[in-house]
Amino acid sequence: MGARSLLAAVVAAVVLQSAGAMAAAPSNDAIGGAIAITALPYSQTLDTTQATTDAEDAALNTNCGAPATDASVWYKLDGTGGDLFVDVSASDYSAGVLVGVGSPGSLSIVSCGPSGTLFFAEIGQTYYILAIDDQNDGAGNGGQLQISIDTPPPAPEIVLTVDKNGRVSPKNGSATIGGTVTCTGTGVDFAELYGDVAQRAGRTIIRGFFYADFACDGATHPWSAKVTSDDGLFAGGRANVSADAFACNAFTCGEQTAYQTIRLKGGAK
């Protein structure tokens, strides 16, 4: 084969490889091919290594500020009348999400964030969802996108009680109080309980604060706390307890407050 023929073969191979790469781009690479989501929950695994970015991506990102919008792909859905969460955190690259409304070429940002974003999907409104490689990991282009869209879990539900009896230490005047707490929820990140105990001693209010944590697993658990006061010593007799328990997932918190007049036993009469 002559030099000219060899050069022609190389050029043809490059052209074919480029054409193949372009052909491998996802069908939803541009907004005109946005995948219409008609049922929730929705999930998809998609190879975005051949996806591109364009001016539509950049325009939507103007008021979001993602470092990059590489390997972007589009989805769209009609509003459901409630909160929706788009999650791309399980992707094997640094993925982000932008949500916009309007018409292609003139979208306005609604919500955006790395790994996922939460937004309220109003009935009668069409939402365009853009999944991107934001290059926060210092690399691109894309990879295996894992995208899911669903309603977020509800706020944890809490039932809190305070025991009607507590105890006072005769040695240091501290009070020990308790009760039960039941917490039911999904994806709870933390759960804690705090409050105060107040007891009148003549013209003085002896007040102390307490804190405790608890498990949010659907079971009923006892809680107890030791309470001391900078105002004086607790004594046997009546006292008022105010307690707040709250638990939060990634989206919202549940809370319950309990008030109880209790009788402290022990200590000075």
Secondary structure, 3 states (H helix, E strand, C coil): CCHHHHHHHHHHHHHHHHHHHHHCCCCCCCHHHCEEECCCCEEEEEECCCCCCCHHHHHHHCCCCCCCCEEEEEEEEECCCEEEEEECCCCCCCEEEEEEEEECCEEEEEEEEECEEEEEECCCCEEEEEEEECCCCCCCCCCEEEEEEECCCCCCEEEEEECCEEEECCCCCCEEEEEEEEEECCCCCEEEEEEEEEEEECCEEEEEEEEEECCCCCCEEEEEEEECECCCCCCCEEEEEEEEEEEECCCCEEEEEEEEEEEEEECCC
